[in-house]
Amino acid sequence: MATALATLMSLPSIALAQHPSPVDRLVRLQAALGEKCPKLLAKRDDLLSFGVGGNKVRKMQMVAAEAMAAGADTLVTCGGVQSNHARVTAAAGAALGLRVVLVLNGVPPAHAVGNHRLDLLFGAELVFVGTREERAPAMEAIAEERRRAGGRPFIVPLGASNATGALGFARGVTELSTSGIRPDVIIHATSSGGTQAGLIAGTSLVGVRPRIIGVSADDPADALTRTIHALLGDMAAAIGAKAETIGLDRTVEVDDREVGSGYGAPTQASVEAAELVARTEGIVLDQTYTAKAMAGLIARVRGGEFTPNQTVLFWHTGGVLA
């Protein structure tokens, strides 16, 4: 385990966010949820000090290092119009002197707001397609066109959720261990699977095994579970770790009960969660990811799933601009 962790920490990485994100105690939210509520903490990745923060920064630090090592001059990636990942990729390109092409599915907004506005501010080139299914072929076509013109494009997968990106997130777990924080449960928003795979691997590598509960923003639990298992296998191969060392023997918990009518669509529970956290803690959640994840946490507290002597950590993955 120690060898695998040392290998992880030695992998090439670009320090985009050079300071650990804080962990806040959610005292007033805990009181609002009643005397049977566990101790609540929040890991504030929304406050990471690069590109307006969020979990994608952790992944991009290692993916960008891989792109630079490959001699890339252009990053090509995809997402929705308000993609947090697209925004962080655009910021990384600006900071590293790389061109960035973003393939975004959806209708070009009449007015640039939120992440879309920042994509433009960071200097990214935007290409719009009609559906999610059109994104991958469009990225390949753009990359091929750049190669023919003598360029060196590097395709970054959706959410930077490959083994490299997930290992980048796994490194972030060491911030908890060095602070002596050992939660019984970690709850977070999950979508492309890289964050959850990173949390499972990271906690396994530092020698703790809390429950890792991913609350889906869109996909069904069985599909996400398969994705996360595949990522863990790829991560193990990348650092030469045994299956149990990286967490492949652990149960993958994905809660898809908060998806509602789909990606980005608020639910009654997510609206309530966002309002409750804002009015008790002054912390902002977004309706695509973190409000649904918090709704999942609140539902489990109210259902009596946790005990008052447990510690539940909410990993705030950012996304406020969306």
Summary of the structure (lengths in Angstrom):
residues: 322
radius of gyration: 18.9
end to end distance: 38.1
largest distance: 64.3
contacts: 1170
relative contact order: 0.17
helix: 47%
strand: 16%
